[in-house]
Amino acid sequence: MSSPEAFDAINEVLFNGWAETIVIYENDTLQDPDTQEPFIYIEVVGDQLEQDTFGAPGQNEWVEDGAAYFHVMVPNGTGSREARAIAKRLSNLFRERPVDSMNFQRMSIGSGEPGRDFPNFFAMTLTIGFDRRDTTGS
């Protein structure tokens, strides 16, 4: 899983800019499990955290590389176009908009897993890569 700072940066973007659908994160409960409305299930994963500079102790820069997976969930049997459109609108929130020390990079709609069936839902996944930098002492 990612650092709390990476998770918080993504949550901040969504809190301030997204009202189209319900948003849930890993280990959250969908309030209405019988819903037939689209929703977003989000996983934030930090792939690695490594030292990027070498100098005085407590003053080195570290970089965290990771990805956020936005699983756009739409009811089974409704096709994939609306899921793609929602994923595209989500991606626009993160394009060319760093948050604090976090930069959002390569984005993909459906890459690797073009659609997965969950009970009663179809998922179209938006993947957004990120890097985040901080200093040892911060």
DRENMARTI-623135 format. One line per field, with one value per atom (N, C-alpha, C): residue in one letter; chain; atom name; x negated, y, z negated. Coordinates in Angstrom, 3 decimals. Example, Ala and Ser with C-alpha at 12.3 -4.5 7.8 and 13.67 -1.06 7.14 Angstrom:
BEGIN
code <- A | A | A | S | S | S .
unit <- A | A | A | A | A | A .
site <- N | CA | C | N | CA | C .
u <- -13.190 | -12.300 | -13.200 | -12.850 | -13.670 | -12.900 .
v <- -5.690 | -4.500 | -3.300 | -2.250 | -1.060 | 0.030 .
w <- -7.800 | -7.800 | -7.800 | -7.080 | -7.140 | -7.870 .
This chain:
BEGIN
code <- M | M | M | S | S | S | S | S | S | P | P | P | E | E | E | A | A | A | F | F | F | D | D | D | A | A | A | I | I | I | N | N | N | E | E | E | V | V | V | L | L | L | F | F | F | N | N | N | G | G | G | W | W | W | A | A | A | E | E | E | T | T | T | I | I | I | V | V | V | I | I | I | Y | Y | Y | E | E | E | N | N | N | D | D | D | T | T | T | L | L | L | Q | Q | Q | D | D | D | P | P | P | D | D | D | T | T | T | Q | Q | Q | E | E | E | P | P | P | F | F | F | I | I | I | Y | Y | Y | I | I | I | E | E | E | V | V | V | V | V | V | G | G | G | D | D | D | Q | Q | Q | L | L | L | E | E | E | Q | Q | Q | D | D | D | T | T | T | F | F | F | G | G | G | A | A | A | P | P | P | G | G | G | Q | Q | Q | N | N | N | E | E | E | W | W | W | V | V | V | E | E | E | D | D | D | G | G | G | A | A | A | A | A | A | Y | Y | Y | F | F | F | H | H | H | V | V | V | M | M | M | V | V | V | P | P | P | N | N | N | G | G | G | T | T | T | G | G | G | S | S | S | R | R | R | E | E | E | A | A | A | R | R | R | A | A | A | I | I | I | A | A | A | K | K | K | R | R | R | L | L | L | S | S | S | N | N | N | L | L | L | F | F | F | R | R | R | E | E | E | R | R | R | P | P | P | V | V | V | D | D | D | S | S | S | M | M | M | N | N | N | F | F | F | Q | Q | Q | R | R | R | M | M | M | S | S | S | I | I | I | G | G | G | S | S | S | G | G | G | E | E | E | P | P | P | G | G | G | R | R | R | D | D | D | F | F | F | P | P | P | N | N | N | F | F | F | F | F | F | A | A | A | M | M | M | T | T | T | L | L | L | T | T | T | I | I | I | G | G | G | F | F | F | D | D | D | R | R | R | R | R | R | D | D | D | T | T | T | T | T | T | G | G | G | S | S | S .
unit <- A | A | A | A | A | A | A | A | A | A | A | A | A | A | A | A | A | A | A | A | A | A | A | A | A | A | A | A | A | A | A | A | A | A | A | A | A | A | A | A | A | A | A | A | A | A | A | A | A | A | A | A | A | A | A | A | A | A | A | A | A | A | A | A | A | A | A | A | A | A | A | A | A | A | A | A | A | A | A | A | A | A | A | A | A | A | A | A | A | A | A | A | A | A | A | A | A | A | A | A | A | A | A | A | A | A | A | A | A | A | A | A | A | A | A | A | A | A | A | A | A | A | A | A | A | A | A | A | A | A | A | A | A | A | A | A | A | A | A | A | A | A | A | A | A | A | A | A | A | A | A | A | A | A | A | A | A | A | A | A | A | A | A | A | A | A | A | A | A | A | A | A | A | A | A | A | A | A | A | A | A | A | A | A | A | A | A | A | A | A | A | A | A | A | A | A | A | A | A | A | A | A | A | A | A | A | A | A | A | A | A | A | A | A | A | A | A | A | A | A | A | A | A | A | A | A | A | A | A | A | A | A | A | A | A | A | A | A | A | A | A | A | A | A | A | A | A | A | A | A | A | A | A | A | A | A | A | A | A | A | A | A | A | A | A | A | A | A | A | A | A | A | A | A | A | A | A | A | A | A | A | A | A | A | A | A | A | A | A | A | A | A | A | A | A | A | A | A | A | A | A | A | A | A | A | A | A | A | A | A | A | A | A | A | A | A | A | A | A | A | A | A | A | A | A | A | A | A | A | A | A | A | A | A | A | A | A | A | A | A | A | A | A | A | A | A | A | A | A | A | A | A | A | A | A | A | A | A | A | A | A | A | A | A | A | A | A | A | A | A | A | A | A | A | A | A | A | A | A | A | A | A | A | A | A | A | A | A | A | A | A | A | A | A | A | A | A | A | A | A | A | A | A | A | A | A | A | A | A | A | A | A | A | A .
site <- N | CA | C | N | CA | C | N | CA | C | N | CA | C | N | CA | C | N | CA | C | N | CA | C | N | CA | C | N | CA | C | N | CA | C | N | CA | C | N | CA | C | N | CA | C | N | CA | C | N | CA | C | N | CA | C | N | CA | C | N | CA | C | N | CA | C | N | CA | C | N | CA | C | N | CA | C | N | CA | C | N | CA | C | N | CA | C | N | CA | C | N | CA | C | N | CA | C | N | CA | C | N | CA | C | N | CA | C | N | CA | C | N | CA | C | N | CA | C | N | CA | C | N | CA | C | N | CA | C | N | CA | C | N | CA | C | N | CA | C | N | CA | C | N | CA | C | N | CA | C | N | CA | C | N | CA | C | N | CA | C | N | CA | C | N | CA | C | N | CA | C | N | CA | C | N | CA | C | N | CA | C | N | CA | C | N | CA | C | N | CA | C | N | CA | C | N | CA | C | N | CA | C | N | CA | C | N | CA | C | N | CA | C | N | CA | C | N | CA | C | N | CA | C | N | CA | C | N | CA | C | N | CA | C | N | CA | C | N | CA | C | N | CA | C | N | CA | C | N | CA | C | N | CA | C | N | CA | C | N | CA | C | N | CA | C | N | CA | C | N | CA | C | N | CA | C | N | CA | C | N | CA | C | N | CA | C | N | CA | C | N | CA | C | N | CA | C | N | CA | C | N | CA | C | N | CA | C | N | CA | C | N | CA | C | N | CA | C | N | CA | C | N | CA | C | N | CA | C | N | CA | C | N | CA | C | N | CA | C | N | CA | C | N | CA | C | N | CA | C | N | CA | C | N | CA | C | N | CA | C | N | CA | C | N | CA | C | N | CA | C | N | CA | C | N | CA | C | N | CA | C | N | CA | C | N | CA | C | N | CA | C | N | CA | C | N | CA | C | N | CA | C | N | CA | C | N | CA | C | N | CA | C | N | CA | C | N | CA | C | N | CA | C | N | CA | C | N | CA | C | N | CA | C | N | CA | C | N | CA | C | N | CA | C | N | CA | C | N | CA | C | N | CA | C | N | CA | C | N | CA | C | N | CA | C | N | CA | C | N | CA | C | N | CA | C | N | CA | C | N | CA | C .
u <- -0.837 | 0.000 | -0.884 | -0.287 | -1.029 | -1.208 | -1.961 | -2.092 | -0.771 | -0.550 | 0.665 | 0.693 | -0.487 | -0.537 | -0.028 | -0.392 | 0.093 | 1.601 | 2.063 | 3.497 | 4.253 | 3.743 | 4.409 | 4.449 | 3.388 | 3.365 | 4.454 | 4.610 | 5.652 | 7.033 | 7.196 | 8.471 | 8.823 | 7.832 | 8.059 | 8.585 | 7.970 | 8.421 | 9.876 | 10.214 | 11.584 | 12.575 | 12.188 | 13.076 | 13.431 | 12.431 | 12.638 | 13.222 | 13.145 | 13.523 | 14.453 | 14.902 | 15.701 | 16.990 | 18.121 | 19.413 | 20.313 | 19.783 | 20.601 | 21.064 | 20.200 | 20.531 | 20.072 | 20.520 | 20.004 | 18.560 | 17.707 | 16.303 | 16.058 | 15.480 | 15.073 | 13.626 | 12.927 | 11.528 | 11.420 | 10.192 | 9.933 | 10.491 | 11.111 | 11.631 | 12.767 | 13.340 | 14.559 | 15.762 | 16.891 | 18.126 | 19.001 | 19.532 | 20.506 | 21.785 | 22.214 | 23.352 | 24.625 | 24.864 | 26.057 | 25.609 | 25.393 | 24.879 | 25.837 | 27.092 | 28.064 | 28.148 | 27.281 | 27.331 | 27.146 | 27.751 | 27.531 | 26.976 | 26.394 | 25.774 | 24.268 | 23.643 | 22.188 | 21.497 | 20.343 | 19.521 | 18.064 | 17.167 | 15.727 | 15.136 | 14.409 | 13.679 | 12.198 | 11.499 | 10.126 | 9.137 | 8.033 | 6.887 | 5.679 | 4.925 | 3.725 | 2.541 | 1.614 | 0.502 | -0.825 | -1.702 | -3.061 | -3.972 | -4.514 | -5.355 | -6.708 | -7.284 | -8.580 | -8.835 | -9.689 | -10.137 | -11.647 | -12.337 | -13.797 | -14.455 | -15.660 | -16.435 | -16.916 | -16.742 | -17.105 | -18.329 | -18.635 | -19.826 | -20.621 | -21.901 | -22.765 | -23.492 | -23.358 | -23.981 | -23.888 | -23.735 | -23.674 | -22.479 | -22.662 | -21.545 | -20.346 | -19.163 | -17.941 | -17.610 | -18.437 | -18.201 | -18.205 | -17.922 | -17.929 | -16.521 | -16.457 | -15.168 | -14.871 | -13.633 | -13.152 | -12.036 | -11.914 | -10.841 | -10.006 | -8.702 | -7.753 | -7.105 | -7.222 | -6.548 | -5.362 | -4.263 | -3.099 | -2.040 | -0.875 | 0.251 | 1.550 | 2.520 | 3.881 | 4.747 | 5.542 | 6.461 | 7.881 | 8.517 | 9.891 | 10.776 | 11.398 | 12.270 | 13.650 | 13.998 | 15.301 | 16.302 | 17.206 | 18.150 | 19.499 | 19.957 | 21.280 | 22.061 | 23.389 | 24.189 | 23.927 | 23.875 | 23.726 | 24.797 | 24.407 | 25.359 | 25.633 | 24.906 | 25.144 | 24.072 | 23.187 | 22.133 | 20.957 | 19.958 | 18.744 | 18.555 | 19.361 | 19.127 | 19.249 | 20.292 | 20.464 | 19.310 | 18.831 | 17.682 | 16.447 | 16.236 | 15.099 | 15.226 | 16.451 | 16.679 | 16.433 | 16.887 | 16.638 | 15.137 | 14.445 | 12.993 | 12.272 | 12.697 | 12.071 | 12.272 | 13.485 | 13.742 | 12.919 | 12.763 | 11.905 | 10.462 | 9.967 | 8.566 | 8.304 | 9.300 | 9.119 | 8.834 | 9.283 | 9.015 | 7.535 | 6.787 | 5.395 | 4.391 | 4.853 | 3.945 | 3.326 | 1.988 | 1.208 | 1.528 | 1.844 | 2.208 | 1.495 | 0.255 | -0.409 | 0.295 | 0.213 | 0.755 | -0.406 | -0.742 | -1.891 | -3.124 | -3.712 | -4.934 | -4.635 | -3.393 | -2.979 | -2.653 | -3.236 | -2.987 | -2.291 | -1.283 | -0.555 | -1.102 | -1.309 | -2.009 | -1.141 | -1.667 | -1.002 | 0.377 | 1.350 | 2.718 | 3.200 | 4.050 | 4.568 | 5.990 | 6.849 | 8.204 | 8.274 | 8.421 | 8.575 | 7.295 | 6.126 | 4.865 | 4.684 | 4.337 | 4.064 | 5.305 | 6.319 | 7.567 | 8.718 | 9.069 | 10.048 | 11.426 | 11.734 | 13.008 | 13.085 | 13.527 | 13.660 | 15.073 | 15.637 | 16.965 | 16.837 | 17.538 | 17.721 | 19.183 | 19.597 | 21.012 | 21.914 | 22.695 | 23.663 | 23.052 | 21.712 | 21.079 | 19.969 | 19.718 | 18.611 | 17.647 | 16.342 | 15.336 | 14.505 | 14.358 | 13.417 | 12.413 | 11.138 | 10.150 | 9.345 | 9.324 | 8.434 | 7.215 | 6.030 | 4.786 | 4.015 | 3.588 | 2.790 | 1.513 | 0.370 | -0.916 | -1.247 | -2.023 | -2.424 | -3.815 | -4.432 | -5.612 | -5.412 | -5.981 | -5.879 | -7.242 | -7.671 | -8.985 | -8.844 | -9.728 | -9.803 | -11.228 | -11.469 | -12.789 | -12.757 | -13.866 | -13.944 | -13.350 | -13.666 | -13.221 | -11.794 | -11.090 | -9.730 | -8.653 .
v <- -1.179 | 0.000 | 1.245 | 2.344 | 3.593 | 4.258 | 5.354 | 6.173 | 6.895 | 7.320 | 8.087 | 9.410 | 9.985 | 11.248 | 11.081 | 9.982 | 9.724 | 9.490 | 8.695 | 8.439 | 9.752 | 10.587 | 11.851 | 12.801 | 12.829 | 13.716 | 13.323 | 12.042 | 11.572 | 11.851 | 11.587 | 11.860 | 13.350 | 14.215 | 15.663 | 16.085 | 15.561 | 15.888 | 15.470 | 14.273 | 13.780 | 14.532 | 14.821 | 15.534 | 16.911 | 17.583 | 18.939 | 18.993 | 17.893 | 18.002 | 16.950 | 15.995 | 14.892 | 14.696 | 14.810 | 14.577 | 13.693 | 13.215 | 12.472 | 11.117 | 10.430 | 9.094 | 8.953 | 7.895 | 7.507 | 7.056 | 7.344 | 6.920 | 6.084 | 4.892 | 4.081 | 3.627 | 3.433 | 3.004 | 1.581 | 1.052 | -0.285 | -0.398 | -1.509 | -1.848 | -0.943 | -0.119 | 0.631 | -0.234 | 0.088 | -0.626 | 0.214 | -0.401 | 0.271 | 0.395 | 1.629 | 1.872 | 1.172 | 1.136 | 0.474 | -0.633 | -1.852 | -2.929 | -3.334 | -2.905 | -3.221 | -2.134 | -1.141 | -0.037 | -0.532 | 0.155 | -0.098 | 1.160 | 2.038 | 3.263 | 3.037 | 3.696 | 3.603 | 4.123 | 3.544 | 4.058 | 3.791 | 4.422 | 4.280 | 3.576 | 2.475 | 1.762 | 2.036 | 2.589 | 3.068 | 2.283 | 1.900 | 1.300 | 2.188 | 2.545 | 3.365 | 2.518 | 2.279 | 1.363 | 2.086 | 2.026 | 2.544 | 1.405 | 1.475 | 0.385 | 0.338 | 1.525 | 1.551 | 2.915 | 2.945 | 4.169 | 4.058 | 4.988 | 4.879 | 6.237 | 6.199 | 7.413 | 7.920 | 9.232 | 9.828 | 10.726 | 11.233 | 12.056 | 11.497 | 11.817 | 11.365 | 12.574 | 12.780 | 13.928 | 13.792 | 14.928 | 14.942 | 14.129 | 13.377 | 12.608 | 13.512 | 13.013 | 13.754 | 14.806 | 14.906 | 15.938 | 15.364 | 14.091 | 13.447 | 13.355 | 13.423 | 13.342 | 11.892 | 11.504 | 10.169 | 10.304 | 9.309 | 9.318 | 8.045 | 8.231 | 7.119 | 7.024 | 5.868 | 5.607 | 4.704 | 4.966 | 4.121 | 4.336 | 3.813 | 3.935 | 3.948 | 4.628 | 4.595 | 3.894 | 2.954 | 2.216 | 2.660 | 3.292 | 3.765 | 2.790 | 1.863 | 0.884 | 1.525 | 1.883 | 2.486 | 1.342 | 1.257 | 0.150 | 0.577 | -0.161 | 0.086 | -1.227 | -1.148 | -2.376 | -3.298 | -4.604 | -5.596 | -5.384 | -5.619 | -5.558 | -4.171 | -3.155 | -1.786 | -1.308 | -2.204 | -1.830 | -1.176 | -0.783 | -0.210 | 1.267 | 1.825 | 3.204 | 4.187 | 4.064 | 4.993 | 4.862 | 3.638 | 3.448 | 4.140 | 4.047 | 4.727 | 6.243 | 6.752 | 8.199 | 8.702 | 7.949 | 8.327 | 8.302 | 7.254 | 7.151 | 8.335 | 8.743 | 9.890 | 11.164 | 11.380 | 12.578 | 12.545 | 11.365 | 11.229 | 11.587 | 11.087 | 11.346 | 12.837 | 13.573 | 15.014 | 15.746 | 15.207 | 15.838 | 15.817 | 14.865 | 14.659 | 15.106 | 15.531 | 15.906 | 17.270 | 17.310 | 18.541 | 19.277 | 18.524 | 19.140 | 18.451 | 18.812 | 18.222 | 18.644 | 17.793 | 18.101 | 18.029 | 19.174 | 19.267 | 18.679 | 17.620 | 17.039 | 15.824 | 15.698 | 14.523 | 14.919 | 14.171 | 14.396 | 13.177 | 13.433 | 12.355 | 12.211 | 10.966 | 10.712 | 9.955 | 8.875 | 8.080 | 7.608 | 7.735 | 7.321 | 6.356 | 5.420 | 4.429 | 4.054 | 3.941 | 3.452 | 2.029 | 1.065 | -0.329 | -1.092 | -0.492 | -1.170 | -2.378 | -3.499 | -4.703 | -5.491 | -4.824 | -5.485 | -4.684 | -4.933 | -4.093 | -4.106 | -5.055 | -5.072 | -6.324 | -6.187 | -7.346 | -7.351 | -8.520 | -8.636 | -8.806 | -7.957 | -8.110 | -8.518 | -9.042 | -9.405 | -8.223 | -8.394 | -7.409 | -6.166 | -6.096 | -4.913 | -5.289 | -4.381 | -4.472 | -3.354 | -3.633 | -2.634 | -2.233 | -0.941 | -0.381 | 0.397 | 0.011 | 0.577 | 1.688 | 2.831 | 3.939 | 3.785 | 3.704 | 3.601 | 4.900 | 5.478 | 6.707 | 6.460 | 6.571 | 6.463 | 7.771 | 7.678 | 8.896 | 8.747 | 9.897 | 9.927 | 11.037 | 10.809 | 11.769 | 11.870 | 13.093 | 13.315 | 13.911 | 13.481 | 14.132 | 14.031 | 14.750 | 14.778 | 13.923 | 13.262 | 12.330 | 12.912 | 14.130 | 14.726 | 15.227 | 15.162 | 15.742 | 14.709 .
w <- 0.000 | 0.000 | 0.000 | 0.284 | 0.397 | -0.966 | -0.948 | -2.151 | -2.415 | -3.662 | -3.942 | -3.173 | -2.901 | -2.159 | -0.729 | -0.076 | 1.285 | 1.272 | 0.341 | 0.200 | -0.024 | -0.933 | -1.253 | -0.061 | 0.745 | 1.919 | 2.912 | 3.151 | 4.077 | 3.495 | 2.217 | 1.562 | 1.639 | 1.475 | 1.545 | 2.919 | 3.979 | 5.335 | 5.520 | 5.095 | 5.258 | 4.378 | 3.158 | 2.243 | 2.794 | 3.385 | 3.898 | 5.301 | 6.064 | 7.464 | 8.029 | 7.208 | 7.773 | 6.978 | 7.663 | 7.015 | 7.871 | 8.997 | 9.955 | 9.430 | 8.688 | 8.189 | 6.741 | 6.118 | 4.806 | 4.996 | 4.016 | 4.030 | 2.782 | 2.966 | 1.819 | 2.024 | 0.916 | 0.934 | 0.401 | 0.468 | -0.055 | -1.474 | -1.736 | -3.058 | -3.527 | -2.635 | -2.941 | -2.583 | -3.158 | -2.873 | -1.958 | -0.932 | -0.080 | -0.895 | -1.146 | -2.037 | -1.582 | -0.274 | 0.257 | 1.205 | 0.688 | 1.535 | 2.654 | 2.579 | 3.625 | 4.691 | 4.604 | 5.562 | 6.990 | 7.905 | 9.324 | 9.984 | 9.170 | 9.665 | 9.813 | 10.785 | 10.907 | 9.639 | 9.325 | 8.236 | 8.567 | 7.805 | 8.013 | 6.801 | 7.049 | 6.001 | 6.239 | 5.236 | 5.427 | 4.580 | 5.224 | 4.541 | 4.823 | 3.775 | 3.931 | 3.480 | 4.397 | 4.150 | 4.348 | 3.352 | 3.485 | 3.888 | 5.101 | 5.590 | 4.909 | 4.657 | 3.990 | 3.388 | 2.384 | 1.741 | 1.672 | 2.346 | 2.359 | 2.218 | 1.663 | 1.474 | 2.825 | 3.062 | 4.346 | 4.250 | 3.054 | 2.866 | 1.692 | 1.660 | 0.577 | 0.014 | -1.285 | -1.920 | -3.422 | -4.085 | -5.541 | -6.034 | -7.113 | -7.663 | -7.965 | -7.661 | -7.920 | -6.883 | -5.816 | -4.809 | -3.400 | -3.289 | -1.979 | -1.410 | -0.090 | 0.587 | 0.941 | 0.710 | 1.036 | 2.050 | 2.916 | 3.909 | 3.751 | 3.747 | 3.700 | 5.074 | 5.700 | 6.976 | 6.698 | 7.379 | 7.165 | 8.219 | 7.938 | 8.866 | 8.075 | 8.650 | 8.122 | 9.154 | 8.684 | 9.549 | 9.217 | 10.178 | 10.028 | 10.799 | 10.099 | 10.738 | 10.879 | 12.107 | 12.373 | 12.495 | 11.544 | 11.458 | 12.032 | 13.044 | 13.631 | 13.593 | 13.527 | 13.457 | 14.646 | 14.383 | 15.455 | 16.510 | 17.746 | 18.845 | 19.382 | 18.875 | 19.343 | 20.316 | 20.737 | 21.671 | 20.965 | 21.760 | 21.177 | 21.501 | 22.401 | 22.813 | 21.649 | 20.837 | 19.716 | 18.726 | 18.491 | 17.602 | 18.165 | 19.465 | 20.104 | 19.963 | 20.148 | 20.058 | 18.635 | 17.644 | 16.249 | 15.968 | 16.432 | 16.232 | 16.868 | 18.041 | 18.712 | 17.900 | 17.401 | 16.591 | 15.296 | 14.708 | 13.524 | 13.854 | 14.978 | 15.348 | 15.499 | 15.978 | 16.165 | 14.859 | 13.733 | 12.435 | 12.072 | 12.635 | 12.243 | 13.305 | 14.462 | 15.548 | 15.279 | 15.336 | 15.183 | 13.887 | 12.836 | 11.561 | 10.403 | 10.125 | 8.964 | 7.671 | 6.665 | 5.345 | 4.367 | 3.782 | 2.883 | 3.579 | 3.004 | 3.577 | 4.454 | 4.895 | 5.669 | 7.098 | 8.051 | 9.475 | 10.059 | 10.878 | 11.541 | 12.947 | 13.376 | 14.619 | 15.601 | 16.098 | 17.133 | 16.672 | 17.574 | 17.274 | 18.335 | 17.920 | 18.853 | 18.457 | 19.445 | 19.206 | 19.745 | 18.843 | 19.241 | 19.498 | 19.322 | 19.597 | 18.686 | 19.288 | 18.506 | 18.152 | 17.689 | 17.316 | 17.918 | 19.175 | 19.848 | 19.210 | 18.410 | 17.697 | 16.862 | 15.640 | 14.767 | 14.217 | 14.108 | 13.513 | 12.008 | 11.284 | 9.853 | 9.698 | 8.564 | 8.434 | 8.803 | 9.848 | 10.335 | 10.980 | 11.092 | 11.667 | 12.636 | 13.557 | 14.507 | 14.148 | 14.187 | 13.824 | 15.032 | 15.226 | 16.194 | 15.355 | 15.412 | 14.505 | 15.154 | 14.460 | 14.791 | 13.896 | 14.495 | 13.740 | 13.895 | 12.779 | 12.802 | 12.010 | 12.686 | 12.008 | 11.306 | 10.233 | 9.523 | 8.942 | 8.645 | 7.792 | 6.773 | 5.614 | 4.518 | 3.867 | 3.585 | 2.991 | 1.602 | 0.705 | -0.599 | -1.131 | -2.204 | -2.820 | -4.076 | -4.368 | -5.490 | -6.765 | -7.083 | -8.344 | -8.351 | -7.205 | -7.176 | -7.365 .
